[in-house]
């Protein structure tokens, strides 16, 4: 079994403890690699390396940083086949999703921020107070602790690392313990193209890495993508030293279908939006709200398509949906399903664990769930969907907003005025019209309410990883300024 080492201060290293953990293929339940099980000592070494590298990295010209980031994107693109293979094996993701989505989007995001590295700007210099000129600088934060989830490993690593280093920060990233391999490959590739030691460091492990990393006195910012529960714990730890926090957390996305919508398109979009990545997506369409006059028509079309979703080995080109990430995650998903059944929510499709190896789960559809029921309120993070009727635009908006999350939503209608009106009323960070899921490196991604705060992607991410500094110049040269008497002496 191949051993992947951590990247700390420009070197591939094992954990100081010499402990190793096995990475499991969720489709076969077999081990595929070993990675170090780090602890505080490894974290401290990584943060120390990042802190040491920060001064020189942050003082490079934007063009120099940009050039290196472009080289990283090119080198990763040359490794596309290997990255796709490893991502599919370790995360249980269908090859076609990784090859046509995750890897190219990650590389595109890195290229985008390579360009943004050269456009770090403040507001225009101006005389806002008589006798003074003010200007704004955007300064890097320092050492950034990035904690990435297991559902999109290479993509989340790119989303976190690229804007941070483009802005002049250095990074210590902890990938999820289930899926660290492609993040380690990314960091190794950065060294190969000439990144200085300590700019990108990767430590592997679970809570024995995460909490010491968040609490480390030299970490200036924590960027986390994952569950709302874990995000709250990170805020608690970060508050002890007033560390800046960027959080992209859970979701419970509504997909709203109005009577004038193209039902075939809405059903197609709903299947894609609900079952992409086995439903392990914080923007997945989990609450489908359909205007009552078209409800049965939509439900029939959606159910028929859901029955055609092909479960299977992720390496097969025909596989639409792979396994869940782990036995624990499958049991968690199945627990939601069983409780919904016990609460007499109508089960339309699925709800069973297939026989055989691998952590597979059937596409599942519930109908007519009470708005306040667990299955309508909590993030399942699996291939489980509720389809409910609604009777008006106002009810659709009210039900859609009646959750603690606010990450993403979609509206299906041929009426552009209605689309604008509903999208404006929805309390979600991204609202799609007549589709569900697509994102772009140029546009921000982040949520309302308990879906967190701060933005990934776009120019807005650069703001997350920089601090605005106001510099004010006296233009008069006078020893005594007209306002000084308010604190010392008399007015002239």
C-alpha positions as CSV (number, residue, x, y, z in Angstrom):
1,X,0.0,0.0,0.0
2,X,1.4,3.4,-1.1
3,X,2.3,5.9,1.7
4,X,1.6,9.6,1.1
5,X,3.6,11.9,3.3
6,X,2.7,15.3,4.6
7,X,4.2,18.5,3.0
8,X,5.8,20.7,5.7
9,X,8.4,23.4,5.0
10,X,9.0,22.1,1.5
11,X,9.6,18.5,2.5
12,X,7.6,15.3,2.4
13,X,7.5,14.1,6.0
14,X,5.9,11.4,8.1
15,X,4.3,12.3,11.4
16,X,6.6,12.8,14.4
17,X,4.6,10.0,16.1
18,X,5.3,7.7,13.2
19,X,1.5,6.8,13.2
20,X,-0.3,6.1,10.0
21,X,-3.9,5.9,9.0
22,X,-5.4,4.0,6.1
23,X,-7.5,5.7,3.4
24,X,-10.4,3.6,2.4
25,X,-12.1,3.2,-1.1
26,X,-15.8,3.7,-0.2
27,X,-16.9,1.6,-3.2
28,X,-15.0,-1.5,-2.1
29,X,-14.2,-0.9,1.5
30,X,-10.5,-1.8,0.8
31,X,-7.5,0.3,1.8
32,X,-5.8,2.2,-1.0
33,X,-3.1,4.3,0.8
34,X,-1.7,5.3,4.1
35,X,-1.2,8.8,5.4
36,X,0.5,10.2,8.5
37,X,-1.6,10.7,11.6
38,X,-0.3,14.1,12.8
39,X,-0.6,15.7,16.2
40,X,0.3,19.1,17.8
41,X,4.0,18.8,17.1
42,X,3.4,18.4,13.4
43,X,0.9,21.2,13.4
44,X,3.4,23.4,15.2
45,X,6.1,22.6,12.6
46,X,3.8,23.4,9.8
47,X,2.6,26.7,11.2
48,X,6.2,27.7,12.1
49,X,7.2,27.0,8.5
50,X,4.2,29.0,7.2
51,X,5.0,31.9,9.5
52,X,8.7,31.9,8.4
53,X,7.7,31.9,4.7
54,X,5.1,34.6,5.1
55,X,7.5,37.6,5.1
56,X,9.2,36.8,1.9
57,X,6.1,35.4,0.1
58,X,4.0,38.5,1.0
59,X,6.7,40.8,-0.2
60,X,7.0,39.2,-3.7
61,X,5.5,41.3,-6.4
62,X,2.0,40.4,-7.5
63,X,3.5,39.4,-10.9
64,X,5.9,36.9,-9.2
65,X,3.1,35.3,-7.2
66,X,0.9,35.2,-10.2
67,X,3.5,33.5,-12.4
68,X,4.0,30.7,-9.9
69,X,0.3,30.1,-9.4
70,X,-0.1,29.9,-13.2
71,X,2.7,27.3,-13.3
72,X,0.9,25.3,-10.6
73,X,-2.3,25.3,-12.7
74,X,-0.4,24.1,-15.8
75,X,1.4,21.4,-13.8
76,X,-1.8,20.1,-12.3
77,X,-3.5,20.1,-15.7
78,X,-0.7,17.8,-16.9
79,X,-1.6,15.4,-14.1
80,X,-5.3,15.4,-14.8
81,X,-5.6,11.7,-15.4
82,X,-3.8,10.8,-12.2
83,X,-5.7,13.3,-10.1
84,X,-9.0,12.0,-11.5
85,X,-8.1,8.4,-10.7
86,X,-7.0,9.1,-7.1
87,X,-10.0,11.4,-6.4
88,X,-12.4,8.8,-7.7
89,X,-10.9,6.0,-5.7
90,X,-10.6,7.9,-2.4
91,X,-13.9,9.8,-2.5
92,X,-16.0,7.2,-4.3
93,X,-16.9,9.8,-6.9
94,X,-17.9,8.8,-10.5
95,X,-15.0,9.3,-12.9
96,X,-17.1,11.3,-15.3
97,X,-17.9,13.8,-12.5
98,X,-14.3,14.2,-11.4
99,X,-12.9,14.3,-15.0
100,X,-15.5,16.8,-16.3
101,X,-16.2,18.7,-13.2
102,X,-14.0,18.7,-10.1
103,X,-10.5,18.6,-11.6
104,X,-11.0,21.1,-14.4
105,X,-13.0,23.5,-12.2
106,X,-10.2,23.3,-9.5
107,X,-7.6,24.2,-12.2
108,X,-9.8,27.0,-13.6
109,X,-10.1,28.4,-10.1
110,X,-6.4,28.4,-9.6
111,X,-5.9,30.2,-12.9
112,X,-8.5,32.7,-12.0
113,X,-6.7,33.6,-8.8
114,X,-3.4,33.7,-10.6
115,X,-4.9,36.6,-12.5
116,X,-6.4,38.2,-9.4
117,X,-3.0,38.2,-7.7
118,X,-2.2,41.2,-9.9
119,X,-5.4,43.1,-9.2
120,X,-5.3,43.7,-5.4
121,X,-6.8,47.2,-5.1
122,X,-8.3,49.6,-2.6
123,X,-10.6,52.6,-3.2
124,X,-9.2,55.5,-5.1
125,X,-6.8,57.9,-3.3
126,X,-8.6,61.0,-2.4
127,X,-8.7,64.1,-0.1
128,X,-11.6,63.2,2.2
129,X,-10.4,65.6,4.9
130,X,-9.0,69.0,4.1
131,X,-5.3,69.0,4.2
132,X,-4.9,65.2,4.0
133,X,-4.8,62.5,1.4
134,X,-6.1,59.0,2.2
135,X,-5.5,55.7,0.4
136,X,-6.3,52.1,1.0
137,X,-3.9,49.1,0.9
138,X,-5.1,45.5,1.0
139,X,-2.7,43.6,3.2
140,X,-2.5,39.8,3.5
141,X,-3.7,38.4,6.8
142,X,-0.7,36.1,7.6
143,X,-0.8,32.3,8.2
144,X,-4.2,30.9,7.1
145,X,-5.4,27.5,8.5
146,X,-7.6,25.9,5.9
147,X,-9.8,22.9,6.8
148,X,-11.4,21.2,3.8
149,X,-14.3,18.6,3.5
150,X,-14.3,15.2,2.0
151,X,-17.1,15.7,-0.6
152,X,-15.0,17.7,-3.1
153,X,-11.3,17.3,-2.0
154,X,-9.3,18.7,-4.9
155,X,-11.8,21.4,-5.6
156,X,-12.1,22.6,-2.0
157,X,-8.3,22.6,-1.7
158,X,-8.1,24.9,-4.8
159,X,-10.9,27.1,-3.5
160,X,-9.0,27.6,-0.2
161,X,-5.3,27.7,-1.3
162,X,-5.5,29.8,-4.5
163,X,-7.1,33.0,-3.1
164,X,-5.1,32.8,0.1
165,X,-1.7,32.6,-1.6
166,X,-2.6,35.0,-4.4
167,X,-3.2,37.6,-1.7
168,X,0.2,37.0,-0.2
169,X,-0.8,34.7,2.7
170,X,0.8,31.3,3.5
171,X,-1.3,28.2,4.2
172,X,-1.5,25.2,6.4
173,X,-4.3,23.0,5.1
174,X,-5.9,20.0,6.8
175,X,-7.8,17.9,4.2
176,X,-10.5,15.6,5.5
177,X,-9.0,12.4,6.9
178,X,-11.0,10.3,4.4
179,X,-9.7,12.2,1.3
180,X,-6.3,13.7,1.7
181,X,-4.5,12.3,-1.3
182,X,-5.2,14.9,-4.0
183,X,-4.4,17.8,-1.6
184,X,-1.0,16.2,-0.9
185,X,-0.5,15.9,-4.7
186,X,-1.4,19.5,-5.1
187,X,1.2,20.7,-2.5
188,X,3.9,18.4,-3.9
189,X,3.2,19.8,-7.4
190,X,3.6,23.3,-6.0
191,X,7.1,22.5,-4.8
192,X,7.9,20.9,-8.2
193,X,7.1,24.2,-10.0
194,X,9.2,26.3,-7.6
195,X,7.0,27.4,-4.7
196,X,9.2,28.4,-1.8
197,X,9.1,26.0,1.2
198,X,6.5,26.8,3.8
199,X,4.0,28.7,1.5
200,X,1.7,25.6,1.1
201,X,1.8,23.0,4.0
202,X,-0.4,20.0,4.4
203,X,-1.0,18.2,7.6
204,X,-3.2,15.0,7.8
205,X,-5.4,13.6,10.5
206,X,-8.6,14.3,12.4
207,X,-9.4,16.3,15.5
208,X,-5.8,15.8,16.8
209,X,-4.9,18.1,13.9
210,X,-7.9,20.4,13.5
211,X,-8.2,21.8,17.0
212,X,-4.5,22.5,17.6
213,X,-4.4,24.1,14.2
214,X,-7.3,26.5,14.9
215,X,-5.9,27.3,18.3
216,X,-2.3,27.9,17.3
217,X,-1.2,31.4,18.4
218,X,0.4,32.1,15.0
219,X,-2.6,31.3,12.9
220,X,-4.3,34.6,11.9
221,X,-7.3,33.2,10.0
222,X,-9.3,30.0,9.7
223,X,-11.1,29.0,6.5
224,X,-13.5,26.0,7.0
225,X,-15.9,24.2,4.7
226,X,-18.1,21.6,6.4
227,X,-21.0,21.0,8.8
228,X,-22.6,23.8,10.7
229,X,-22.0,22.0,13.9
230,X,-18.3,21.8,13.3
231,X,-18.3,25.5,12.2
232,X,-19.8,26.5,15.5
233,X,-17.0,24.7,17.3
234,X,-14.4,26.4,15.2
235,X,-15.9,29.8,16.0
236,X,-15.6,28.9,19.7
237,X,-12.0,28.0,19.4
238,X,-11.1,31.0,17.2
239,X,-12.9,33.4,19.6
240,X,-10.4,32.6,22.3
241,X,-7.7,34.6,20.3
242,X,-10.0,36.7,18.1
243,X,-9.0,34.8,15.0
244,X,-10.6,35.8,11.7
245,X,-13.0,33.0,10.5
246,X,-14.4,32.2,7.1
247,X,-17.1,29.6,7.1
248,X,-19.0,27.8,4.3
249,X,-21.3,25.4,6.1
250,X,-24.5,23.3,5.6
251,X,-27.4,23.8,3.3
252,X,-31.0,22.7,2.7
253,X,-31.6,24.0,-0.8
254,X,-35.1,24.4,-2.1
255,X,-35.9,23.8,-5.8
256,X,-39.2,25.7,-6.5
257,X,-41.2,24.7,-9.6
258,X,-44.0,27.0,-10.6
259,X,-47.0,26.0,-12.8
260,X,-45.7,27.8,-15.9
261,X,-42.3,26.0,-15.7
262,X,-41.0,23.4,-18.3
263,X,-41.7,20.3,-16.2
264,X,-39.4,18.1,-18.2
265,X,-36.6,20.5,-17.7
266,X,-37.4,20.9,-14.0
267,X,-37.5,17.1,-13.4
268,X,-34.2,16.7,-15.3
269,X,-32.6,19.5,-13.3
270,X,-34.0,18.2,-10.0
271,X,-32.5,14.7,-10.6
272,X,-29.1,16.2,-11.3
273,X,-29.3,18.7,-8.5
274,X,-30.5,16.1,-5.9
275,X,-28.3,13.2,-6.7
276,X,-25.0,14.8,-7.8
277,X,-22.1,13.4,-5.8
278,X,-24.6,11.0,-4.1
279,X,-26.3,14.0,-2.6
280,X,-23.1,14.9,-0.6
281,X,-23.3,18.5,-1.7
282,X,-24.2,21.5,0.5
283,X,-26.1,23.0,-2.5
284,X,-27.9,19.8,-3.4
285,X,-31.6,20.2,-4.1
286,X,-33.2,18.5,-1.1
287,X,-36.6,20.3,-0.8
288,X,-38.6,20.3,-4.0
289,X,-41.6,22.6,-3.9
290,X,-44.0,22.3,-6.8
291,X,-47.1,24.3,-7.5
292,X,-50.1,22.1,-6.9
293,X,-51.6,22.1,-10.4
294,X,-48.4,20.5,-11.8
295,X,-47.4,18.5,-8.7
296,X,-48.4,15.0,-9.8
297,X,-47.0,15.6,-13.3
298,X,-43.7,16.7,-11.9
299,X,-43.6,13.9,-9.3
300,X,-44.2,11.3,-11.9
301,X,-41.5,12.6,-14.2
302,X,-39.0,13.1,-11.4
303,X,-39.6,9.6,-10.0
304,X,-39.2,8.0,-13.4
305,X,-35.8,9.8,-13.9
306,X,-34.7,9.0,-10.3
307,X,-35.3,5.3,-11.0
308,X,-32.9,5.6,-14.0
309,X,-29.9,6.8,-11.9
310,X,-27.2,4.2,-12.3
311,X,-25.4,3.2,-9.1
312,X,-22.1,1.4,-9.6
313,X,-18.4,1.4,-9.4
314,X,-17.1,4.9,-9.7
315,X,-14.6,3.9,-12.3
316,X,-17.2,2.9,-14.9
317,X,-18.1,5.6,-17.4
318,X,-21.8,4.7,-17.1
319,X,-22.0,5.2,-13.4
320,X,-24.1,8.2,-12.3
321,X,-23.9,7.8,-8.6
322,X,-21.2,6.2,-6.4
323,X,-21.2,5.3,-2.7
324,X,-21.5,7.5,0.3
325,X,-18.1,8.4,1.8
326,X,-18.2,5.9,4.7
327,X,-20.2,3.4,6.7
328,X,-20.8,6.1,9.4
329,X,-22.2,8.5,6.8
330,X,-24.5,5.8,5.3
331,X,-25.8,5.0,8.7
332,X,-26.4,8.7,9.4
333,X,-28.4,9.0,6.1
334,X,-30.3,5.9,6.7
335,X,-31.2,7.1,10.2
336,X,-32.9,10.2,8.7
337,X,-34.8,7.9,6.3
338,X,-36.0,5.6,9.1
339,X,-37.1,8.4,11.3
340,X,-39.0,10.0,8.5
341,X,-40.8,6.6,7.9
342,X,-41.6,6.3,11.6
343,X,-43.1,9.8,11.4
344,X,-45.4,8.6,8.7
345,X,-43.8,10.7,5.9
346,X,-44.8,9.2,2.6
347,X,-42.0,7.2,1.0
348,X,-42.2,7.3,-2.8
349,X,-38.9,5.7,-3.8
350,X,-35.8,4.0,-2.3
351,X,-35.0,4.2,1.4
352,X,-33.0,1.0,1.5
353,X,-29.3,0.0,1.8
354,X,-28.3,-2.2,-1.2
355,X,-26.7,-5.6,-0.7
356,X,-23.0,-6.1,-1.3
357,X,-19.8,-4.2,-0.5
358,X,-19.4,-0.5,-0.6
359,X,-21.3,2.3,1.1
360,X,-24.0,2.6,-1.5
361,X,-27.5,4.0,-0.9
362,X,-30.5,4.1,-3.2
363,X,-32.0,7.4,-4.6
364,X,-34.8,8.2,-2.2
365,X,-37.9,10.3,-2.5
366,X,-40.3,11.4,0.2
367,X,-43.6,13.3,-0.4
368,X,-45.8,15.5,1.6
369,X,-43.5,16.0,4.6
370,X,-44.6,18.6,7.2
371,X,-42.6,21.8,6.9
372,X,-41.2,21.5,10.5
373,X,-40.3,17.8,10.2
374,X,-36.7,16.7,10.6
375,X,-36.5,15.6,6.9
376,X,-37.5,19.1,5.8
377,X,-35.3,21.0,8.3
378,X,-32.0,19.2,8.7
379,X,-29.2,18.5,6.2
380,X,-29.1,14.8,5.4
381,X,-26.1,15.0,3.0
382,X,-27.2,12.0,1.0
383,X,-29.4,11.0,-1.9
384,X,-32.7,11.8,-0.1
385,X,-35.2,14.4,-1.4
386,X,-38.7,15.6,-0.3
387,X,-41.2,16.7,-2.9
388,X,-44.0,18.8,-1.5
389,X,-46.9,20.8,-3.2
390,X,-47.3,24.5,-2.7
391,X,-50.3,26.7,-3.5
392,X,-48.8,30.1,-4.2
393,X,-45.7,32.1,-4.8
394,X,-46.0,33.5,-1.2
395,X,-46.1,30.0,0.2
396,X,-43.2,28.9,-1.8
397,X,-41.1,31.7,-0.5
398,X,-42.2,31.2,3.1
399,X,-41.5,27.5,3.1
400,X,-38.2,27.9,1.2
401,X,-36.9,30.4,3.8
402,X,-38.2,28.5,6.8
403,X,-34.9,26.7,7.5
404,X,-31.8,27.7,9.5
405,X,-29.7,27.4,6.3
406,X,-29.3,29.8,3.4
407,X,-26.7,28.6,0.9
408,X,-28.5,27.9,-2.4
409,X,-31.9,27.7,-4.1
410,X,-33.4,27.5,-7.6
411,X,-36.5,28.8,-9.2
412,X,-38.2,27.2,-12.3
413,X,-40.5,29.5,-14.3
414,X,-40.9,31.0,-17.7
415,X,-42.0,34.3,-16.2
416,X,-38.9,36.5,-15.9
417,X,-40.6,39.0,-13.7
418,X,-41.7,36.3,-11.3
419,X,-38.1,34.8,-11.4
420,X,-36.6,38.2,-10.3
421,X,-39.3,38.7,-7.6
422,X,-38.8,35.3,-6.0
423,X,-35.1,35.3,-6.3
424,X,-35.0,38.6,-4.5
425,X,-37.1,37.3,-1.7
426,X,-35.2,34.1,-1.1
427,X,-32.6,34.2,1.7
428,X,-29.9,32.2,0.0
429,X,-26.4,33.1,-1.2
430,X,-26.9,31.7,-4.7
431,X,-30.2,31.5,-6.6
432,X,-30.4,29.7,-10.0
433,X,-33.1,30.3,-12.5
434,X,-34.1,27.2,-14.5
435,X,-31.1,25.2,-13.5
436,X,-29.5,24.0,-10.2
437,X,-25.8,23.7,-9.3
438,X,-23.5,25.5,-11.8
439,X,-20.9,27.8,-10.4
440,X,-18.2,30.0,-12.0
441,X,-14.8,31.1,-10.7
442,X,-15.8,34.7,-11.4
443,X,-18.9,34.7,-9.2
444,X,-19.1,34.4,-5.4
445,X,-20.3,31.4,-3.4
446,X,-21.4,31.6,0.2
447,X,-24.5,31.6,2.4
448,X,-26.9,33.4,4.6
449,X,-27.8,32.4,8.2
450,X,-26.3,29.2,9.5
451,X,-24.8,28.4,6.2
452,X,-21.9,30.6,7.3
453,X,-20.3,33.9,6.2
454,X,-17.6,34.9,3.8
455,X,-17.3,34.1,0.1
456,X,-15.4,31.5,-1.9
457,X,-14.6,32.1,-5.6
458,X,-14.5,35.6,-7.3
459,X,-13.0,38.9,-6.3
460,X,-15.0,38.7,-3.0
461,X,-12.7,35.8,-1.9
462,X,-9.7,38.1,-2.2
463,X,-11.4,40.4,0.3
464,X,-11.7,37.5,2.7
465,X,-8.0,36.9,2.6
466,X,-6.9,40.5,2.9
467,X,-7.2,43.3,5.5
468,X,-8.0,46.9,4.5
469,X,-5.4,49.3,5.8
470,X,-6.1,53.1,5.7
471,X,-3.0,55.3,5.2
472,X,-3.5,59.0,5.7
473,X,-0.9,61.6,4.6
474,X,-0.7,65.2,6.0
475,X,-0.3,67.6,3.0
476,X,0.3,70.9,4.9
477,X,3.6,70.3,6.6
478,X,2.4,72.4,9.5
479,X,3.7,71.7,13.0
480,X,0.3,72.6,14.6
481,X,-2.8,71.5,12.8
482,X,-6.0,73.4,13.0
483,X,-7.7,70.7,15.0
484,X,-5.0,70.1,17.6
485,X,-6.5,72.5,20.1
486,X,-9.3,70.0,20.7
487,X,-6.8,67.8,22.6
488,X,-4.0,70.3,23.5
489,X,-3.7,74.1,23.8
490,X,-6.0,76.8,22.6
491,X,-7.6,77.6,19.2
492,X,-5.8,80.2,17.2
